[in-house]
Amino acid sequence: MFKSFNHSLQDISFIILSFIFIFLMFMSVNDSTKESYELLIEIEVKEGDTLWSIASNYADGLSTQAYLSLVKSHNGLDHDIIYPGQKLLVPQHATEKVDINESNYLLSSKH
């Protein structure tokens, strides 16, 4: 009876350690994606825009879902609802050439 109990404790310990390792791995990936975006630009939401469409337009080298999370984080959004005329900060790589017009302004992400 004690052999099977000890064996099950080892299995549970292995499973717990595996979950911790996977969690830490995902956290390090998330941190590295945030660091790669050094600039923020301000855009104005146009009629028909969605967070998904904005994320898919600006997510260079990152999945749309991951970029969407960055946009929501930088703008303090806990939902996906946006409206025309709303200003959003969208992350950009520092090496990207960004066209600046009346509705786009470069901002430092360290402000």
N, CA, C and O atoms as a GROMACS GRO file, in nm:
protein
  444
    1MET      N    1   0.082  -0.119   0.000
    1MET     CA    2   0.000   0.000   0.000
    1MET      C    3   0.086   0.125   0.000
    1MET      O    4   0.054   0.221  -0.070
    2PHE      N    5   0.195   0.128   0.077
    2PHE     CA    6   0.279   0.245   0.081
    2PHE      C    7   0.356   0.265  -0.049
    2PHE      O    8   0.384   0.379  -0.086
    3LYS      N    9   0.389   0.156  -0.118
    3LYS     CA   10   0.457   0.171  -0.246
    3LYS      C   11   0.370   0.244  -0.346
    3LYS      O   12   0.418   0.335  -0.415
    4SER      N   13   0.244   0.208  -0.355
    4SER     CA   14   0.156   0.275  -0.449
    4SER      C   15   0.130   0.419  -0.407
    4SER      O   16   0.113   0.506  -0.492
    5PHE      N   17   0.125   0.445  -0.278
    5PHE     CA   18   0.106   0.581  -0.229
    5PHE      C   19   0.227   0.668  -0.264
    5PHE      O   20   0.212   0.781  -0.310
    6ASN      N   21   0.346   0.616  -0.243
    6ASN     CA   22   0.468   0.689  -0.277
    6ASN      C   23   0.477   0.713  -0.427
    6ASN      O   24   0.518   0.821  -0.472
    7HIS      N   25   0.440   0.614  -0.502
    7HIS     CA   26   0.443   0.629  -0.647
    7HIS      C   27   0.346   0.738  -0.692
    7HIS      O   28   0.378   0.817  -0.780
    8SER      N   29   0.229   0.743  -0.633
    8SER     CA   30   0.132   0.845  -0.673
    8SER      C   31   0.178   0.984  -0.631
    8SER      O   32   0.148   1.081  -0.701
    9LEU      N   33   0.249   0.998  -0.520
    9LEU     CA   34   0.304   1.127  -0.481
    9LEU      C   35   0.409   1.173  -0.581
    9LEU      O   36   0.417   1.292  -0.611
   10GLN      N   37   0.489   1.080  -0.632
   10GLN     CA   38   0.588   1.115  -0.734
   10GLN      C   39   0.518   1.161  -0.862
   10GLN      O   40   0.561   1.258  -0.925
   11ASP      N   41   0.412   1.092  -0.899
   11ASP     CA   42   0.338   1.131  -1.018
   11ASP      C   43   0.276   1.269  -1.002
   11ASP      O   44   0.283   1.352  -1.093
   12ILE      N   45   0.217   1.294  -0.887
   12ILE     CA   46   0.155   1.425  -0.862
   12ILE      C   47   0.262   1.534  -0.861
   12ILE      O   48   0.240   1.642  -0.917
   13SER      N   49   0.375   1.508  -0.800
   13SER     CA   50   0.485   1.605  -0.798
   13SER      C   51   0.533   1.634  -0.940
   13SER      O   52   0.558   1.750  -0.975
   14PHE      N   53   0.546   1.531  -1.020
   14PHE     CA   54   0.588   1.550  -1.159
   14PHE      C   55   0.487   1.635  -1.236
   14PHE      O   56   0.526   1.724  -1.312
   15ILE      N   57   0.361   1.608  -1.218
   15ILE     CA   58   0.257   1.684  -1.287
   15ILE      C   59   0.259   1.830  -1.244
   15ILE      O   60   0.250   1.920  -1.327
   16ILE      N   61   0.270   1.854  -1.114
   16ILE     CA   62   0.275   1.992  -1.064
   16ILE      C   63   0.396   2.066  -1.118
   16ILE      O   64   0.384   2.180  -1.164
   17LEU      N   65   0.512   2.003  -1.114
   17LEU     CA   66   0.632   2.066  -1.167
   17LEU      C   67   0.621   2.092  -1.317
   17LEU      O   68   0.671   2.193  -1.367
   18SER      N   69   0.558   2.002  -1.388
   18SER     CA   70   0.537   2.021  -1.532
   18SER      C   71   0.450   2.143  -1.559
   18SER      O   72   0.482   2.222  -1.647
   19PHE      N   73   0.342   2.159  -1.484
   19PHE     CA   74   0.254   2.275  -1.500
   19PHE      C   75   0.328   2.404  -1.468
   19PHE      O   76   0.312   2.504  -1.537
   20ILE      N   77   0.409   2.402  -1.364
   20ILE     CA   78   0.486   2.521  -1.328
   20ILE      C   79   0.584   2.556  -1.440
   20ILE      O   80   0.597   2.673  -1.476
   21PHE      N   81   0.652   2.457  -1.493
   21PHE     CA   82   0.746   2.480  -1.602
   21PHE      C   83   0.675   2.539  -1.725
   21PHE      O   84   0.724   2.636  -1.784
   22ILE      N   85   0.563   2.482  -1.762
   22ILE     CA   86   0.487   2.532  -1.878
   22ILE      C   87   0.439   2.674  -1.853
   22ILE      O   88   0.447   2.758  -1.943
   23PHE      N   89   0.390   2.701  -1.733
   23PHE     CA   90   0.345   2.836  -1.700
   23PHE      C   91   0.459   2.936  -1.712
   23PHE      O   92   0.442   3.043  -1.771
   24LEU      N   93   0.575   2.904  -1.657
   24LEU     CA   94   0.690   2.993  -1.665
   24LEU      C   95   0.736   3.013  -1.808
   24LEU      O   96   0.780   3.122  -1.845
   25MET      N   97   0.727   2.908  -1.888
   25MET     CA   98   0.766   2.918  -2.027
   25MET      C   99   0.675   3.017  -2.101
   25MET      O  100   0.725   3.100  -2.177
   26PHE      N  101   0.545   3.010  -2.079
   26PHE     CA  102   0.452   3.103  -2.143
   26PHE      C  103   0.472   3.245  -2.092
   26PHE      O  104   0.459   3.340  -2.169
   27MET      N  105   0.501   3.260  -1.966
   27MET     CA  106   0.524   3.394  -1.910
   27MET      C  107   0.649   3.458  -1.973
   27MET      O  108   0.649   3.578  -2.000
   28SER      N  109   0.753   3.381  -1.996
   28SER     CA  110   0.873   3.437  -2.056
   28SER      C  111   0.849   3.475  -2.202
   28SER      O  112   0.906   3.573  -2.248
   29VAL      N  113   0.767   3.400  -2.274
   29VAL     CA  114   0.733   3.435  -2.411
   29VAL      C  115   0.654   3.564  -2.413
   29VAL      O  116   0.680   3.650  -2.496
   30ASN      N  117   0.558   3.578  -2.325
   30ASN     CA  118   0.478   3.699  -2.318
   30ASN      C  119   0.564   3.821  -2.286
   30ASN      O  120   0.544   3.926  -2.348
   31ASP      N  121   0.657   3.810  -2.193
   31ASP     CA  122   0.745   3.921  -2.159
   31ASP      C  123   0.834   3.960  -2.276
   31ASP      O  124   0.857   4.079  -2.297
   32SER      N  125   0.885   3.864  -2.350
   32SER     CA  126   0.974   3.896  -2.460
   32SER      C  127   0.900   3.964  -2.574
   32SER      O  128   0.960   4.046  -2.644
   33THR      N  129   0.771   3.935  -2.595
   33THR     CA  130   0.698   4.003  -2.701
   33THR      C  131   0.671   4.148  -2.663
   33THR      O  132   0.672   4.234  -2.750
   34LYS      N  133   0.647   4.176  -2.536
   34LYS     CA  134   0.623   4.314  -2.495
   34LYS      C  135   0.749   4.398  -2.513
   34LYS      O  136   0.740   4.514  -2.551
   35GLU      N  137   0.866   4.341  -2.487
   35GLU     CA  138   0.989   4.415  -2.497
   35GLU      C  139   1.026   4.448  -2.641
   35GLU      O  140   1.099   4.544  -2.664
   36SER      N  141   0.978   4.372  -2.739
   36SER     CA  142   1.017   4.394  -2.877
   36SER      C  143   0.945   4.514  -2.939
   36SER      O  144   0.983   4.559  -3.047
   37TYR      N  145   0.842   4.565  -2.874
   37TYR     CA  146   0.770   4.681  -2.923
   37TYR      C  147   0.811   4.803  -2.842
   37TYR      O  148   0.771   4.818  -2.726
   38GLU      N  149   0.893   4.889  -2.903
   38GLU     CA  150   0.950   5.001  -2.830
   38GLU      C  151   0.876   5.132  -2.852
   38GLU      O  152   0.897   5.227  -2.776
   39LEU      N  153   0.790   5.140  -2.950
   39LEU     CA  154   0.715   5.262  -2.980
   39LEU      C  155   0.566   5.235  -2.972
   39LEU      O  156   0.519   5.123  -2.992
   40LEU      N  157   0.492   5.340  -2.941
   40LEU     CA  158   0.346   5.335  -2.948
   40LEU      C  159   0.303   5.445  -3.044
   40LEU      O  160   0.357   5.556  -3.041
   41ILE      N  161   0.206   5.414  -3.128
   41ILE     CA  162   0.146   5.519  -3.209
   41ILE      C  163   0.001   5.531  -3.168
   41ILE      O  164  -0.062   5.433  -3.128
   42GLU      N  165  -0.051   5.650  -3.178
   42GLU     CA  166  -0.191   5.673  -3.146
   42GLU      C  167  -0.270   5.672  -3.276
   42GLU      O  168  -0.237   5.744  -3.371
   43ILE      N  169  -0.373   5.592  -3.281
   43ILE     CA  170  -0.459   5.587  -3.398
   43ILE      C  171  -0.601   5.625  -3.356
   43ILE      O  172  -0.638   5.615  -3.239
   44GLU      N  173  -0.679   5.668  -3.453
   44GLU     CA  174  -0.820   5.697  -3.428
   44GLU      C  175  -0.903   5.586  -3.491
   44GLU      O  176  -0.885   5.552  -3.608
   45VAL      N  177  -0.994   5.531  -3.413
   45VAL     CA  178  -1.080   5.424  -3.462
   45VAL      C  179  -1.176   5.481  -3.566
   45VAL      O  180  -1.240   5.584  -3.543
   46LYS      N  181  -1.184   5.414  -3.677
   46LYS     CA  182  -1.273   5.456  -3.786
   46LYS      C  183  -1.399   5.369  -3.785
   46LYS      O  184  -1.401   5.262  -3.724
   47GLU      N  185  -1.502   5.414  -3.851
   47GLU     CA  186  -1.628   5.338  -3.864
   47GLU      C  187  -1.596   5.201  -3.924
   47GLU      O  188  -1.530   5.191  -4.027
   48GLY      N  189  -1.644   5.095  -3.860
   48GLY     CA  190  -1.624   4.959  -3.908
   48GLY      C  191  -1.500   4.891  -3.852
   48GLY      O  192  -1.483   4.770  -3.870
   49ASP      N  193  -1.413   4.967  -3.783
   49ASP     CA  194  -1.295   4.906  -3.722
   49ASP      C  195  -1.335   4.818  -3.604
   49ASP      O  196  -1.430   4.848  -3.532
   50THR      N  197  -1.261   4.711  -3.586
   50THR     CA  198  -1.273   4.626  -3.467
   50THR      C  199  -1.134   4.611  -3.409
   50THR      O  200  -1.034   4.636  -3.478
   51LEU      N  201  -1.126   4.569  -3.284
   51LEU     CA  202  -0.993   4.545  -3.228
   51LEU      C  203  -0.919   4.439  -3.308
   51LEU      O  204  -0.798   4.448  -3.328
   52TRP      N  205  -0.993   4.338  -3.353
   52TRP     CA  206  -0.931   4.230  -3.432
   52TRP      C  207  -0.874   4.284  -3.564
   52TRP      O  208  -0.763   4.247  -3.602
   53SER      N  209  -0.950   4.370  -3.633
   53SER     CA  210  -0.902   4.424  -3.761
   53SER      C  211  -0.781   4.515  -3.740
   53SER      O  212  -0.688   4.513  -3.819
   54ILE      N  213  -0.783   4.593  -3.633
   54ILE     CA  214  -0.668   4.679  -3.603
   54ILE      C  215  -0.546   4.593  -3.570
   54ILE      O  216  -0.437   4.617  -3.620
   55ALA      N  217  -0.566   4.492  -3.486
   55ALA     CA  218  -0.455   4.403  -3.449
   55ALA      C  219  -0.399   4.332  -3.572
   55ALA      O  220  -0.277   4.319  -3.585
   56SER      N  221  -0.485   4.285  -3.660
   56SER     CA  222  -0.436   4.213  -3.777
   56SER      C  223  -0.361   4.306  -3.872
   56SER      O  224  -0.273   4.261  -3.946
   57ASN      N  225  -0.394   4.436  -3.873
   57ASN     CA  226  -0.323   4.531  -3.958
   57ASN      C  227  -0.186   4.569  -3.903
   57ASN      O  228  -0.094   4.597  -3.980
   58TYR      N  229  -0.170   4.571  -3.772
   58TYR     CA  230  -0.046   4.619  -3.711
   58TYR      C  231   0.043   4.508  -3.654
   58TYR      O  232   0.156   4.537  -3.616
   59ALA      N  233  -0.005   4.385  -3.646
   59ALA     CA  234   0.069   4.277  -3.580
   59ALA      C  235   0.177   4.220  -3.670
   59ALA      O  236   0.159   4.113  -3.728
   60ASP      N  237   0.285   4.290  -3.683
   60ASP     CA  238   0.395   4.246  -3.769
   60ASP      C  239   0.482   4.147  -3.693
   60ASP      O  240   0.551   4.184  -3.598
   61GLY      N  241   0.480   4.021  -3.735
   61GLY     CA  242   0.564   3.919  -3.674
   61GLY      C  243   0.509   3.861  -3.545
   61GLY      O  244   0.580   3.786  -3.478
   62LEU      N  245   0.387   3.892  -3.510
   62LEU     CA  246   0.325   3.843  -3.388
   62LEU      C  247   0.185   3.797  -3.424
   62LEU      O  248   0.122   3.853  -3.514
   63SER      N  249   0.135   3.695  -3.357
   63SER     CA  250   0.000   3.649  -3.388
   63SER      C  251  -0.100   3.760  -3.358
   63SER      O  252  -0.079   3.842  -3.269
   64THR      N  253  -0.208   3.761  -3.432
   64THR     CA  254  -0.311   3.863  -3.413
   64THR      C  255  -0.364   3.859  -3.270
   64THR      O  256  -0.386   3.964  -3.210
   65GLN      N  257  -0.386   3.741  -3.216
   65GLN     CA  258  -0.438   3.728  -3.079
   65GLN      C  259  -0.341   3.786  -2.976
   65GLN      O  260  -0.383   3.856  -2.884
   66ALA      N  261  -0.212   3.758  -2.992
   66ALA     CA  262  -0.111   3.811  -2.899
   66ALA      C  263  -0.103   3.963  -2.910
   66ALA      O  264  -0.091   4.032  -2.809
   67TYR      N  265  -0.108   4.014  -3.033
   67TYR     CA  266  -0.102   4.159  -3.053
   67TYR      C  267  -0.227   4.226  -2.997
   67TYR      O  268  -0.219   4.334  -2.938
   68LEU      N  269  -0.342   4.161  -3.014
   68LEU     CA  270  -0.467   4.213  -2.959
   68LEU      C  271  -0.455   4.228  -2.807
   68LEU      O  272  -0.501   4.327  -2.751
   69SER      N  273  -0.393   4.132  -2.742
   69SER     CA  274  -0.371   4.140  -2.597
   69SER      C  275  -0.283   4.259  -2.562
   69SER      O  276  -0.307   4.326  -2.462
   70LEU      N  277  -0.179   4.286  -2.644
   70LEU     CA  278  -0.094   4.402  -2.620
   70LEU      C  279  -0.173   4.533  -2.632
   70LEU      O  280  -0.159   4.622  -2.549
   71VAL      N  281  -0.255   4.542  -2.736
   71VAL     CA  282  -0.335   4.664  -2.757
   71VAL      C  283  -0.429   4.686  -2.640
   71VAL      O  284  -0.440   4.797  -2.588
   72LYS      N  285  -0.496   4.580  -2.597
   72LYS     CA  286  -0.587   4.592  -2.483
   72LYS      C  287  -0.512   4.633  -2.357
   72LYS      O  288  -0.562   4.713  -2.279
   73SER      N  289  -0.394   4.578  -2.337
   73SER     CA  290  -0.313   4.610  -2.220
   73SER      C  291  -0.269   4.756  -2.220
   73SER      O  292  -0.280   4.825  -2.118
   74HIS      N  293  -0.220   4.804  -2.333
   74HIS     CA  294  -0.172   4.943  -2.343
   74HIS      C  295  -0.285   5.044  -2.330
   74HIS      O  296  -0.261   5.159  -2.293
   75ASN      N  297  -0.406   5.003  -2.358
   75ASN     CA  298  -0.519   5.095  -2.353
   75ASN      C  299  -0.611   5.072  -2.234
   75ASN      O  300  -0.715   5.136  -2.221
   76GLY      N  301  -0.574   4.980  -2.147
   76GLY     CA  302  -0.655   4.953  -2.028
   76GLY      C  303  -0.794   4.899  -2.059
   76GLY      O  304  -0.889   4.926  -1.987
   77LEU      N  305  -0.804   4.823  -2.168
   77LEU     CA  306  -0.934   4.767  -2.209
   77LEU      C  307  -0.951   4.628  -2.149
   77LEU      O  308  -0.861   4.546  -2.154
   78ASP      N  309  -1.068   4.604  -2.093
   78ASP     CA  310  -1.099   4.470  -2.044
   78ASP      C  311  -1.210   4.406  -2.126
   78ASP      O  312  -1.270   4.306  -2.087
   79HIS      N  313  -1.238   4.468  -2.242
   79HIS     CA  314  -1.341   4.419  -2.334
   79HIS      C  315  -1.296   4.448  -2.477
   79HIS      O  316  -1.193   4.511  -2.498
   80ASP      N  317  -1.373   4.402  -2.574
   80ASP     CA  318  -1.337   4.421  -2.715
   80ASP      C  319  -1.417   4.532  -2.783
   80ASP      O  320  -1.410   4.545  -2.905
   81ILE      N  321  -1.491   4.610  -2.707
   81ILE     CA  322  -1.577   4.712  -2.766
   81ILE      C  323  -1.500   4.841  -2.787
   81ILE      O  324  -1.444   4.897  -2.692
   82ILE      N  325  -1.496   4.889  -2.911
   82ILE     CA  326  -1.437   5.018  -2.944
   82ILE      C  327  -1.538   5.095  -3.028
   82ILE      O  328  -1.633   5.036  -3.080
   83TYR      N  329  -1.518   5.226  -3.042
   83TYR     CA  330  -1.615   5.306  -3.115
   83TYR      C  331  -1.541   5.408  -3.202
   83TYR      O  332  -1.429   5.447  -3.171
   84PRO      N  333  -1.605   5.451  -3.312
   84PRO     CA  334  -1.542   5.549  -3.402
   84PRO      C  335  -1.506   5.677  -3.326
   84PRO      O  336  -1.583   5.726  -3.244
   85GLY      N  337  -1.388   5.729  -3.356
   85GLY     CA  338  -1.338   5.850  -3.292
   85GLY      C  339  -1.253   5.821  -3.170
   85GLY      O  340  -1.181   5.909  -3.123
   86GLN      N  341  -1.259   5.700  -3.118
   86GLN     CA  342  -1.179   5.663  -3.002
   86GLN      C  343  -1.031   5.659  -3.039
   86GLN      O  344  -0.996   5.614  -3.148
   87LYS      N  345  -0.945   5.706  -2.951
   87LYS     CA  346  -0.800   5.703  -2.973
   87LYS      C  347  -0.744   5.580  -2.903
   87LYS      O  348  -0.775   5.553  -2.787
   88LEU      N  349  -0.661   5.506  -2.976
   88LEU     CA  350  -0.596   5.386  -2.922
   88LEU      C  351  -0.446   5.396  -2.942
   88LEU      O  352  -0.399   5.448  -3.044
   89LEU      N  353  -0.370   5.346  -2.845
   89LEU     CA  354  -0.226   5.333  -2.859
   89LEU      C  355  -0.197   5.194  -2.910
   89LEU      O  356  -0.240   5.095  -2.850
   90VAL      N  357  -0.123   5.185  -3.020
   90VAL     CA  358  -0.088   5.055  -3.076
   90VAL      C  359   0.064   5.043  -3.080
   90VAL      O  360   0.132   5.133  -3.129
   91PRO      N  361   0.119   4.931  -3.030
   91PRO     CA  362   0.264   4.912  -3.026
   91PRO      C  363   0.323   4.892  -3.165
   91PRO      O  364   0.260   4.833  -3.253
   92GLN      N  365   0.444   4.942  -3.182
   92GLN     CA  366   0.517   4.928  -3.307
   92GLN      C  367   0.663   4.895  -3.276
   92GLN      O  368   0.713   4.930  -3.169
   93HIS      N  369   0.730   4.827  -3.369
   93HIS     CA  370   0.873   4.804  -3.357
   93HIS      C  371   0.945   4.936  -3.380
   93HIS      O  372   0.902   5.016  -3.463
   94ALA      N  373   1.053   4.959  -3.310
   94ALA     CA  374   1.127   5.084  -3.324
   94ALA      C  375   1.189   5.098  -3.461
   94ALA      O  376   1.212   5.211  -3.507
   95THR      N  377   1.218   4.988  -3.529
   95THR     CA  378   1.283   4.994  -3.659
   95THR      C  379   1.185   5.009  -3.774
   95THR      O  380   1.227   5.030  -3.888
   96GLU      N  381   1.055   5.000  -3.746
   96GLU     CA  382   0.956   5.014  -3.853
   96GLU      C  383   0.943   5.160  -3.893
   96GLU      O  384   0.953   5.249  -3.809
   97LYS      N  385   0.921   5.183  -4.021
   97LYS     CA  386   0.893   5.317  -4.068
   97LYS      C  387   0.744   5.340  -4.048
   97LYS      O  388   0.661   5.263  -4.098
   98VAL      N  389   0.710   5.445  -3.976
   98VAL     CA  390   0.571   5.473  -3.945
   98VAL      C  391   0.531   5.601  -4.016
   98VAL      O  392   0.597   5.704  -3.998
   99ASP      N  393   0.426   5.598  -4.096
   99ASP     CA  394   0.374   5.718  -4.159
   99ASP      C  395   0.299   5.799  -4.055
   99ASP      O  396   0.210   5.749  -3.987
  100ILE      N  397   0.336   5.925  -4.044
  100ILE     CA  398   0.271   6.012  -3.946
  100ILE      C  399   0.176   6.104  -4.022
  100ILE      O  400   0.217   6.175  -4.115
  101ASN      N  401   0.050   6.103  -3.981
  101ASN     CA  402  -0.045   6.199  -4.035
  101ASN      C  403  -0.119   6.261  -3.919
  101ASN      O  404  -0.076   6.248  -3.804
  102GLU      N  405  -0.229   6.329  -3.945
  102GLU     CA  406  -0.298   6.401  -3.839
  102GLU      C  407  -0.348   6.310  -3.728
  102GLU      O  408  -0.363   6.356  -3.615
  103SER      N  409  -0.376   6.184  -3.755
  103SER     CA  410  -0.432   6.097  -3.651
  103SER      C  411  -0.329   6.003  -3.590
  103SER      O  412  -0.363   5.928  -3.498
  104ASN      N  413  -0.205   6.004  -3.637
  104ASN     CA  414  -0.102   5.916  -3.582
  104ASN      C  415   0.009   5.999  -3.519
  104ASN      O  416   0.064   6.089  -3.583
  105TYR      N  417   0.041   5.970  -3.396
  105TYR     CA  418   0.148   6.040  -3.326
  105TYR      C  419   0.240   5.939  -3.264
  105TYR      O  420   0.195   5.839  -3.207
  106LEU      N  421   0.371   5.964  -3.274
  106LEU     CA  422   0.468   5.875  -3.211
  106LEU      C  423   0.476   5.908  -3.064
  106LEU      O  424   0.485   6.025  -3.025
  107LEU      N  425   0.474   5.805  -2.983
  107LEU     CA  426   0.486   5.822  -2.839
  107LEU      C  427   0.588   5.722  -2.789
  107LEU      O  428   0.600   5.612  -2.844
  108SER      N  429   0.660   5.758  -2.688
  108SER     CA  430   0.752   5.663  -2.626
  108SER      C  431   0.671   5.569  -2.537
  108SER      O  432   0.581   5.613  -2.466
  109SER      N  433   0.702   5.439  -2.541
  109SER     CA  434   0.632   5.344  -2.457
  109SER      C  435   0.680   5.352  -2.313
  109SER      O  436   0.625   5.284  -2.226
  110LYS      N  437   0.781   5.434  -2.286
  110LYS     CA  438   0.834   5.446  -2.152
  110LYS      C  439   0.779   5.568  -2.080
  110LYS      O  440   0.830   5.603  -1.974
  111HIS      N  441   0.677   5.635  -2.134
  111HIS     CA  442   0.623   5.757  -2.071
  111HIS      C  443   0.538   5.730  -1.951
  111HIS      O  444   0.487   5.824  -1.890
   0.00000   0.00000   0.00000
